[in-house]
Amino acid sequence: MIKSSLKMRCWIRQISALLAGVTVIAQLAHAQSGVTGTNIGAGVGATSDVLAIVREQNQQIRAGALKAQSVFGGPTTHDNGKNPATEAVLKAKTAVFISMSMPDRELSALLDEGRGRRDVVFFLRGLEGNNGRKTNEHIKAVTDFKNRLREGQPVVAVLPQAFARWGVTRVPVVMHESVIDHKWYRVDGAISIESATRDIDAGVKSRATGMTWPVSEQDLADVFRNRMQHYDWKAWQGRTAANMKRQMDLGTPLPLAQRDTRYTVDLSVTFPQDIRDQKGNLIIAKGTRYNPLAKSGLPGSAIVIIDPADERQIAIARIWMQRYPHGRLLVTHFDEEGLSTLVQQTGIKPMMLDKIIVKRFQLQAAPSLLTAENGLLVVQTFSPRVEGGM
């Protein structure tokens, strides 16, 4: 029953989306020099656009990194009073720099101290072996996550900018906001978070104590930057364009209408069970019959579907769109020359017909004219005639 209900709701969303004129079907751009323009994504002639987007993303990444580094502004001294957790974890009073290179016993002890505390945050420079899953599993193992699931967990964040700005290359390092002057001070090689924070609160500004281990993780910002720089964007653009063109070439072909026909389709659906929101309030009762046409009608009063490779159907589309100027125009597949002619003659950028529409609207042939009458979808097919088939 639940599976059936989900399917029913999916159908309703699909139908309602189409009738509201916001179907998830990419609009076709002017077909003049391959597949170009922003309406269709990465097309045959869109290399410069893709590279421009990549350059913009790189600039945004750099700007974000610089902004994050500015949070830790000032010289990289041990006691410049700046909070290394600013904007990362606003409520943190203690920041602990760690690495997966530390012995599990030492790492576990520190993480256990910060368990369930929102005033303590742990920083990693990157991911263990540049693998998020491996890092996550390692942290779960040393915190006995499986057996302590109901307890609060330590807050661990990847913040390479903090490591770079403060010159942290060996860990653990504890930075804490002193209760005396509310400035931040640093303890390297802290035996425990409690001892480090206690010393800072007692007036010890900065010191080194205990053993430290080298930070083994690569700077995550550098990892991303290197991947962006070495990724073969031209090959990616070529694959994307080829996939898009292949999808458009396939389209959803319909046979040519051999005779004029007219039939109706009831788009109503009946809910097999109650539909409720997260709070249990009834939204739609079991047995309710919903007809999207009765509520909103067809967008622009009509939907026109043609094969753009057929000049006669383009002529029919021109006449029908003059009769229904606010209607929707769909094509069965991509045809560069035909689409160019269609756009020139109608001034409309068509949408691509998909299998969902064909199935739900029970389409049989092209050209087809879809209108609404008495709450039913009226489908008319016409054997192509230059005069418009009307």
Disulfide bonds with the S-S distance in Angstrom:
none
